[in-house]
Structures are given as structure tokens and as C-alpha cells.
Amino acid sequence: MLYPARSKLARLYSIAVAPHVTRRGIGPLLLAEAEAAAVRRRHRAMRLEVHEHNTRAIGRYEKSGYRLFGRLHRYYDDGGDALRFEKPLEGAKSPA
């Protein structure tokens, strides 16, 4: 997780599950905890980038309420584009 200074947007930098424990619901739990941590820090939304060919991750993010809002061309070392997703975080309060 990254929490840029003076921003209310948290950024999921990386999330990973060991191959021998995939498909056991660990990824969604890690994602939910990352979102909860961002809410505790009073961030109003979470953003992330994912490789355009990572269909499993894209499906997980969409199922978890993330919406596509942009694309970064040739973002990855293999020349692949990054898809940019964002999710508003419920429970996040605006500063008074």
C-alpha cells in the first residue's frame, strides 16, 4: 500500500498469494484488509494498476467493486499496458 502525502487516494502497489495456496480466498481477504487499512487512514478511494492480460486479477478487482478508469500504455517491461482501476471506500470520512 502507498499513501501519497496530501492525497485521499490510497494506492495498492502490490498484492500476491503464494501459488500453493491460490483459490482459497486469501486474495480477497488481503484486498479487503488493504481497503480497511486505507479507511482507517481516512482515504476516500483506492487505486491500482494491473497488467491488461492478468484476467484473474482483473476479474477479482471488478468483483470487489473496482471500476476501470484509464490505461497506461507500455507500462510494463514486456510492453503491456496497465489498466487503472479505482474503488470508492465506504466508511471513509472526509476531514472536517
C-alpha positions as CSV (number, residue, x, y, z in Angstrom):
1,M,0.0,0.0,0.0
2,L,1.1,3.5,-0.7
3,Y,-0.4,6.6,0.9
4,P,0.8,9.6,-1.0
5,A,1.2,12.7,1.1
6,R,-1.6,15.3,0.9
7,S,-3.8,12.8,-1.0
8,K,-7.0,11.0,0.0
9,L,-6.4,8.3,-2.6
10,A,-4.6,5.2,-1.4
11,R,-2.7,3.1,-3.9
12,L,-2.5,-0.7,-3.9
13,Y,1.1,-1.2,-5.1
14,S,1.3,-5.0,-4.9
15,I,-0.7,-8.0,-3.7
16,A,0.4,-11.6,-4.1
17,V,-0.6,-15.0,-2.9
18,A,1.8,-18.0,-2.9
19,P,1.0,-20.4,-5.8
20,H,0.4,-23.4,-3.4
21,V,-2.5,-21.6,-1.7
22,T,-4.3,-19.9,-4.6
23,R,-8.0,-20.3,-4.9
24,R,-8.6,-20.5,-1.2
25,G,-10.0,-17.0,-0.7
26,I,-6.8,-15.4,0.5
27,G,-6.5,-12.8,-2.2
28,P,-10.0,-11.3,-1.5
29,L,-9.1,-11.3,2.3
30,L,-5.9,-9.4,1.6
31,L,-7.7,-6.9,-0.6
32,A,-10.4,-6.3,2.0
33,E,-7.8,-5.7,4.7
34,A,-5.9,-3.3,2.4
35,E,-9.1,-1.4,1.9
36,A,-9.9,-1.4,5.6
37,A,-6.4,-0.1,6.3
38,A,-7.0,2.8,3.8
39,V,-10.3,3.6,5.5
40,R,-8.6,3.7,8.9
41,R,-6.2,6.2,7.5
42,R,-9.2,8.3,6.2
43,H,-8.6,7.7,2.5
44,R,-11.7,8.0,0.3
45,A,-10.7,5.7,-2.5
46,M,-8.2,3.0,-3.6
47,R,-6.5,3.0,-7.0
48,L,-4.4,0.3,-8.6
49,E,-2.8,-0.8,-11.9
50,V,-3.0,-4.3,-13.3
51,H,-1.5,-5.8,-16.5
52,E,-4.0,-5.9,-19.3
53,H,-3.6,-9.7,-19.6
54,N,-4.0,-10.6,-16.0
55,T,-7.6,-11.7,-16.3
56,R,-7.8,-13.4,-12.9
57,A,-6.8,-10.2,-11.1
58,I,-9.0,-8.0,-13.3
59,G,-11.9,-10.3,-12.5
60,R,-11.2,-10.1,-8.8
61,Y,-11.0,-6.3,-8.8
62,E,-14.2,-5.9,-10.8
63,K,-16.0,-8.4,-8.5
64,S,-14.7,-6.4,-5.5
65,G,-16.2,-3.1,-6.9
66,Y,-13.3,-1.6,-8.7
67,R,-14.1,0.3,-12.0
68,L,-11.8,0.8,-14.9
69,F,-10.9,4.5,-15.4
70,G,-7.8,4.6,-17.5
71,R,-4.9,2.9,-19.3
72,L,-1.2,3.4,-19.2
73,H,0.4,2.4,-22.5
74,R,3.5,0.2,-22.4
75,Y,3.7,0.4,-18.6
76,Y,5.2,-3.0,-18.0
77,D,8.7,-4.3,-19.0
78,D,7.1,-6.6,-21.6
79,G,5.4,-3.7,-23.3
80,G,2.0,-4.5,-21.9
81,D,-0.5,-1.8,-20.9
82,A,-1.6,-1.3,-17.4
83,L,-5.3,-0.9,-16.7
84,R,-6.1,1.6,-14.0
85,F,-8.9,0.8,-11.5
86,E,-10.5,2.8,-8.7
87,K,-12.9,2.0,-5.9
88,P,-14.6,4.5,-3.5
89,L,-14.1,3.3,0.0
90,E,-17.2,3.1,2.2
91,G,-16.8,4.3,5.7
92,A,-14.1,6.8,4.7
93,K,-14.9,10.2,6.1
94,S,-13.9,13.5,4.7
95,P,-11.8,15.6,7.0
96,A,-13.8,18.2,8.9
